Structure formats: structure tokens, C-alpha cells
Amino acid sequence: MTTATISLSPTGRPTVGRSAPAGRSATAGRTTPAGATPASALSTTRAAVLSVLGSMLAIGVAAIGVLVVPIAALVAFGPALLQAF
């Protein structure tokens, strides 16, 4: 069985089957200021927040959709039902 590895280098170009030389990593020269978060952590947090907000919106739309039919039935048949009693 043959396996291959594909990873993205810091420049965005794919590298196939190569790894960084010993003692070096992709983030060796990068530093972040004190208190700052890396961009990947920030985008992950943003994605999580948007996911939760999107789920809340979807639940709200579904709830409104469930209420449309009973409200329409009440508007259409309510007066006739009230007159019957």
C-alpha cells in the first residue's frame, strides 16, 4: 500500500512528500505581540460565533414557519367559528 502526504507551506504552495528541515518549523520566524491571538484562532472563533448565530436564525425561521399555518387558519376561519357559538 502506498501513501502520500500533501501539506500547504506558509506561502500557500502545496508541498508533496517534503517536510521542513530538522530544527525549523513553518512558524519559526513568526511572533505575535503580547495579548494578540493568531489569525487562525481569531477566524476559528469568528466561524464558531457565526455558526451559533446561523443556527439560532434557522431555528427562528422554522418556528415562524410552524406558526404561519395556524395563524392563517385562525384569520380565515376564526370569524365563522365565533359566529357558530
Rosetta constraint file for C-alpha pairs under 8 A:
AtomPair CA 4 CA 16 HARMONIC 7.53 0.50
AtomPair CA 4 CA 17 HARMONIC 6.50 0.50
AtomPair CA 5 CA 16 HARMONIC 6.07 0.50
AtomPair CA 5 CA 17 HARMONIC 5.38 0.50
AtomPair CA 6 CA 14 HARMONIC 6.67 0.50
AtomPair CA 6 CA 15 HARMONIC 5.96 0.50
AtomPair CA 6 CA 16 HARMONIC 4.78 0.50
AtomPair CA 6 CA 17 HARMONIC 6.40 0.50
AtomPair CA 7 CA 14 HARMONIC 5.79 0.50
AtomPair CA 7 CA 15 HARMONIC 5.60 0.50
AtomPair CA 7 CA 16 HARMONIC 6.69 0.50
AtomPair CA 8 CA 12 HARMONIC 5.53 0.50
AtomPair CA 8 CA 13 HARMONIC 5.80 0.50
AtomPair CA 8 CA 14 HARMONIC 4.59 0.50
AtomPair CA 8 CA 15 HARMONIC 6.01 0.50
AtomPair CA 9 CA 13 HARMONIC 5.67 0.50
AtomPair CA 9 CA 14 HARMONIC 6.15 0.50
AtomPair CA 9 CA 15 HARMONIC 6.45 0.50
AtomPair CA 9 CA 26 HARMONIC 7.29 0.50
AtomPair CA 10 CA 26 HARMONIC 6.33 0.50
AtomPair CA 20 CA 24 HARMONIC 6.08 0.50
AtomPair CA 20 CA 25 HARMONIC 6.10 0.50
AtomPair CA 20 CA 26 HARMONIC 7.33 0.50
AtomPair CA 21 CA 25 HARMONIC 7.79 0.50
AtomPair CA 24 CA 28 HARMONIC 6.29 0.50
AtomPair CA 32 CA 36 HARMONIC 6.17 0.50
AtomPair CA 32 CA 37 HARMONIC 7.24 0.50
AtomPair CA 32 CA 38 HARMONIC 6.97 0.50
AtomPair CA 37 CA 41 HARMONIC 6.39 0.50
AtomPair CA 37 CA 42 HARMONIC 6.51 0.50
AtomPair CA 38 CA 42 HARMONIC 6.41 0.50
AtomPair CA 39 CA 43 HARMONIC 6.05 0.50
AtomPair CA 40 CA 44 HARMONIC 6.03 0.50
AtomPair CA 41 CA 45 HARMONIC 6.16 0.50
AtomPair CA 42 CA 46 HARMONIC 6.13 0.50
AtomPair CA 43 CA 47 HARMONIC 5.99 0.50
AtomPair CA 44 CA 48 HARMONIC 6.20 0.50
AtomPair CA 45 CA 49 HARMONIC 6.21 0.50
AtomPair CA 46 CA 50 HARMONIC 6.14 0.50
AtomPair CA 47 CA 51 HARMONIC 6.02 0.50
AtomPair CA 48 CA 52 HARMONIC 6.31 0.50
AtomPair CA 49 CA 53 HARMONIC 6.19 0.50
AtomPair CA 50 CA 54 HARMONIC 5.89 0.50
AtomPair CA 51 CA 55 HARMONIC 6.16 0.50
AtomPair CA 52 CA 56 HARMONIC 6.22 0.50
AtomPair CA 53 CA 57 HARMONIC 6.17 0.50
AtomPair CA 54 CA 58 HARMONIC 6.13 0.50
AtomPair CA 55 CA 59 HARMONIC 6.18 0.50
AtomPair CA 56 CA 60 HARMONIC 6.20 0.50
AtomPair CA 57 CA 61 HARMONIC 6.17 0.50
AtomPair CA 58 CA 62 HARMONIC 6.14 0.50
AtomPair CA 59 CA 63 HARMONIC 6.12 0.50
AtomPair CA 60 CA 64 HARMONIC 6.22 0.50
AtomPair CA 61 CA 65 HARMONIC 6.06 0.50
AtomPair CA 62 CA 66 HARMONIC 6.20 0.50
AtomPair CA 63 CA 67 HARMONIC 6.45 0.50
AtomPair CA 64 CA 68 HARMONIC 6.34 0.50
AtomPair CA 65 CA 69 HARMONIC 7.72 0.50
AtomPair CA 66 CA 70 HARMONIC 7.88 0.50
AtomPair CA 67 CA 71 HARMONIC 6.21 0.50
AtomPair CA 68 CA 72 HARMONIC 6.06 0.50
AtomPair CA 69 CA 73 HARMONIC 6.08 0.50
AtomPair CA 70 CA 74 HARMONIC 6.11 0.50
AtomPair CA 71 CA 75 HARMONIC 6.19 0.50
AtomPair CA 72 CA 76 HARMONIC 6.06 0.50
AtomPair CA 73 CA 77 HARMONIC 5.75 0.50
AtomPair CA 73 CA 78 HARMONIC 7.31 0.50
AtomPair CA 74 CA 78 HARMONIC 4.69 0.50
AtomPair CA 75 CA 79 HARMONIC 7.53 0.50
AtomPair CA 77 CA 81 HARMONIC 6.13 0.50
AtomPair CA 78 CA 82 HARMONIC 6.11 0.50
AtomPair CA 79 CA 83 HARMONIC 6.27 0.50
AtomPair CA 80 CA 84 HARMONIC 6.36 0.50
AtomPair CA 81 CA 85 HARMONIC 6.91 0.50
